[in-house]
Amino acid sequence: MTAPNTAVVDMAALFDRARRASRGLARADRNSALLAIADAVLANQETILTANRQDVDTETAKGTPQALIDRLSLSPKRLEGMAEGVRQLATLPDPLHRVLDGMMLENGLAVRQVTVPFGVIGMIYESRPNVTVDAATLALKAGSAAVLRGSANALNSNRVLVQVMREAINAYVPADAVQLVDSTDRKYVTELLEARGKVDLVIPRGGASLINHVVDNAKVPVIETGTGNCHVFVDSSADVKRAQSIIVNAKVQRPGVCNAAETLLVHQDVAEQFLPHALQALADEGVTLRGCERTQKIVDVEPANESDWETEYLDYTLAVKVVDSLEDAIDHINDYGTQHSESIVTESIANARKFQDEVDAAAVYVNASTRFTDGFVFGFGAEIGISTQKLHARGPMGLAQIVTYKYLIDGDGQIRE
Amino acid sequence: MTAPNTAVVDMAALFDRARRASRGLARADRNSALLAIADAVLANQETILTANRQDVDTETAKGTPQALIDRLSLSPKRLEGMAEGVRQLATLPDPLHRVLDGMMLENGLAVRQVTVPFGVIGMIYESRPNVTVDAATLALKAGSAAVLRGSANALNSNRVLVQVMREAINAYVPADAVQLVDSTDRKYVTELLEARGKVDLVIPRGGASLINHVVDNAKVPVIETGTGNCHVFVDSSADVKRAQSIIVNAKVQRPGVCNAAETLLVHQDVAEQFLPHALQALADEGVTLRGCERTQKIVDVEPANESDWETEYLDYTLAVKVVDSLEDAIDHINDYGTQHSESIVTESIANARKFQDEVDAAAVYVNASTRFTDGFVFGFGAEIGISTQKLHARGPMGLAQIVTYKYLIDGDGQIRE
């Protein structure tokens, strides 16, 4: 049985509860609250899996594709992974109360710039119920209350997970630090996006249409995450064996993620040498290739059209284009990329430098796979998403990016002349 | 004669020119371009003042209040001040190319987090033509192209200032790094606010209605600036002489700016001792007082109502409220403030700490005037505004806040396992 999706939610009251709950979090025992969540997820395994089975059965009956069912499904092993992730989060250094900068002004005012929580963070996301726990615990570690709005098809799972978390944290922090928008009515998404002064930040996680909806409609500050139309450019001086290993890895190691490569760009001087072997290796991995006219003259591939350059396939498909020059590669990437992760394979120090200088993206690689753009890989210990905007945070967002700061200024009667 | 305000502007072409112009700015001789602007503002003094006189005459004929005319008016002295400000900007350290962080991952990837320009920054502002030069030169120093949209009543001034700047910089950077939206048609504001992917950041500067319009309608990232409903709270343990000097300074030293105080909160235990003298001192400075019922019982003031607690007067008016406790003061500030600058006057270390902990604002003062929240005072050397949001930058925004970063990752063939 699917949960009713027409529940009435008093969002104003929900935001007020979140605000009140958020006030003491910076000084509360947030790590104990996190450990309590980890324990509770395991202790309530049966309840969680039963609720999840309802969601899975509903989707299966609807004929939802297996890949999506997989993303929705929880298992004892996945719950163990979730609990372990939360335990690791508890061991990370506190991102709050850090003095980022400080100085004494000439008039004797002592200024400190100190990290503080955002306050109330809204998360709007799709499908995977593990995001419910990820988002709530990351917000909590960073001292903010979380307002969660997951997708309709995971509502039973999310409802139970939130209930389990709320009961678990209540000994340490207010339960209202974690709240679910318990309805699938989209008007509540709109209320969340328009809650200026009530919600300090909204982070969407999901596909391009979700992200676009949020960015286009939000009146609260937003961090755009996750769409990745990433490129690997094989320069004329590239070590072709290395280039082949990098594009194969960037495409197939995990095709469904945002830092996977979607287009291969190849310098014309190396195309005839590189393409036949490399594209065969990709085809051997099950990759469907769509090439520009020049690519088609060298190897037998499907024709690519304009929309291929713009597409984030998230699948075993790769667009291939032969370019005249490094400059053309940079222009193509800046025109079609989503400013996520871009890589050049080259032996030329000048070309490597020019590429890193001029490609406008969060992460610009030389001689490496694009797949490394990830908060865990970067050593952040956790990640709430990959920002593809330039405001506030760019690239992987760890705990240090989920806080803000304020200035504390101590005087002894200073007035301005 | 007023300029025609129905000119057709091809915004898409304008954005493209700005993007192209922005590409080389990080490595261009931006400081020479700034010095050329300073020289050109003085060399073209007559042309600029003539254009400004048209704007001033038009507004005078319309019966515009003198205070607004003053803000619109340029003079040889003001132009000298503008030129001097630009020269100082040229001497500041480059905010670009700074390595903020860096590490070697276990797999040998060398990661650097390096400051880079936003790219194209839009500025929407009111009245004062000096903002045209401020905004363009700050953006230029930070390596970004500026798209400027000033107010209708300064269009002649802005047009000439932009023309002077474009000619001045052309020897060092593309003239299109500084562009004016040469129309007062508001549809171009909408196009600017919706230019996702074309404009990387919009910063509004002006009154609350301008800021609200921008925040409510923007699809590009925005930094909310400048509205300041700031408070001074006189705690029960306050040194009352110090408290009086601070509230007088915070209110009257420059009432029309965002970090001026708008409401005085007084602990009930000290109200009878403090208010008569302090309010007399404020009245002597020409301040009109609006008090809560308890204030009215102590001194003869106009009654304050709910809207007074919400109002940023920007004038010689002050709301006054007696509160029961420190907690009530903090609640009042968090309910009505705009998260700009807040001050407590106290001798209690515990109360000072609690106030700084719990007041949610960009700058939280102990025993000092709110008037110090300012990029120049903080030693930033320049300022593009005071952020009242929590995303990206909070409080005074200097050059370090007008840049973003990217990760540069150098490998030798790394692929993800």
Contacts between the chains, C-beta under 8 A, distances in Angstrom:
chain1	res1	chain2	res2	distance
A	23	B	358	6.7
A	26	B	357	7.3
A	27	B	357	7.2
A	103	B	378	7.9
A	103	B	379	6.3
A	105	B	372	7.6
A	105	B	377	6.7
A	105	B	378	7.5
A	105	B	379	7.1
A	109	B	368	5.9
A	109	B	372	6.3
A	111	B	378	6.6
A	118	B	390	5.4
A	119	B	360	6.6
A	119	B	390	7.4
A	196	B	215	6.9
A	200	B	390	5.2
A	200	B	391	7.9
A	201	B	390	6.9
A	201	B	391	6.1
A	215	B	196	6.9
A	215	B	219	6.1
A	216	B	219	5.2
A	219	B	215	6.1
A	219	B	216	5.2
A	221	B	222	7.9
A	221	B	389	5.7
A	221	B	390	7.1
A	221	B	391	3.9
A	222	B	221	7.9
A	223	B	391	7.4
A	239	B	413	7.6
A	242	B	413	4.4
A	245	B	413	6.6
A	245	B	415	5.7
A	246	B	413	6.9
A	246	B	415	6.1
A	248	B	415	7.9
A	249	B	415	3.6
A	249	B	416	5.9
A	250	B	415	7.9
A	253	B	415	7.2
A	253	B	416	5.2
A	352	B	410	7.7
A	356	B	408	4.9
A	357	B	26	7.3
A	357	B	27	7.2
A	358	B	23	6.7
A	360	B	119	6.6
A	360	B	406	7.9
A	361	B	406	6.6
A	362	B	406	5.9
A	362	B	407	6.4
A	363	B	406	7.0
A	363	B	407	4.4
A	363	B	409	6.0
A	364	B	406	6.2
A	364	B	407	7.2
A	364	B	408	5.7
A	364	B	409	7.1
A	365	B	409	4.7
A	365	B	410	7.8
A	365	B	411	6.5
A	366	B	408	7.9
A	366	B	409	7.2
A	366	B	410	4.9
A	366	B	411	6.4
A	367	B	410	7.3
A	367	B	411	4.7
A	367	B	412	5.5
A	367	B	413	5.7
A	367	B	414	7.6
A	368	B	109	5.9
A	368	B	409	6.1
A	368	B	410	7.7
A	368	B	411	3.1
A	368	B	412	8.0
A	368	B	413	7.2
A	368	B	414	4.3
A	368	B	415	7.5
A	369	B	414	6.5
A	369	B	415	4.6
A	369	B	416	5.4
A	371	B	415	7.4
A	371	B	416	3.9
A	372	B	105	7.6
A	372	B	109	6.3
A	372	B	409	6.7
A	372	B	414	7.1
A	372	B	416	6.1
A	373	B	407	7.6
A	377	B	105	6.7
A	377	B	416	7.9
A	378	B	103	7.9
A	378	B	105	7.5
A	378	B	111	6.6
A	378	B	407	7.8
A	379	B	103	6.3
A	379	B	105	7.1
A	389	B	221	5.7
A	390	B	118	5.4
A	390	B	119	7.4
A	390	B	200	5.2
A	390	B	201	6.9
A	390	B	221	7.1
A	390	B	404	4.0
A	391	B	200	8.0
A	391	B	201	6.1
A	391	B	221	3.9
A	391	B	223	7.4
A	391	B	391	6.3
A	391	B	392	4.6
A	391	B	404	7.3
A	392	B	391	4.7
A	392	B	392	3.9
A	394	B	404	5.8
A	394	B	405	5.8
A	394	B	406	6.2
A	394	B	407	7.7
A	395	B	406	7.4
A	395	B	407	5.3
A	404	B	390	4.0
A	404	B	391	7.2
A	404	B	394	5.7
A	405	B	394	5.8
A	406	B	360	7.9
A	406	B	361	6.6
A	406	B	362	5.9
A	406	B	363	7.0
A	406	B	364	6.2
A	406	B	394	6.2
A	406	B	395	7.4
A	407	B	362	6.4
A	407	B	363	4.4
A	407	B	364	7.2
A	407	B	373	7.6
A	407	B	378	7.8
A	407	B	394	7.7
A	407	B	395	5.3
A	408	B	356	4.9
A	408	B	364	5.7
A	408	B	366	7.9
A	409	B	363	6.0
A	409	B	364	7.0
A	409	B	365	4.7
A	409	B	366	7.2
A	409	B	368	6.1
A	409	B	372	6.7
A	410	B	352	7.7
A	410	B	365	7.8
A	410	B	366	4.9
A	410	B	367	7.3
A	410	B	368	7.7
A	411	B	365	6.5
A	411	B	366	6.4
A	411	B	367	4.6
A	411	B	368	3.1
A	412	B	367	5.5
A	412	B	368	7.9
A	413	B	239	7.5
A	413	B	242	4.4
A	413	B	245	6.7
A	413	B	246	6.9
A	413	B	367	5.7
A	413	B	368	7.1
A	414	B	367	7.6
A	414	B	368	4.3
A	414	B	369	6.5
A	414	B	372	7.1
A	415	B	245	5.7
A	415	B	246	6.1
A	415	B	248	7.9
A	415	B	249	3.6
A	415	B	250	7.9
A	415	B	253	7.2
A	415	B	368	7.5
A	415	B	369	4.6
A	415	B	371	7.4
A	416	B	249	6.0
A	416	B	253	5.3
A	416	B	369	5.5
A	416	B	371	4.0
A	416	B	372	6.1
A	416	B	377	7.8
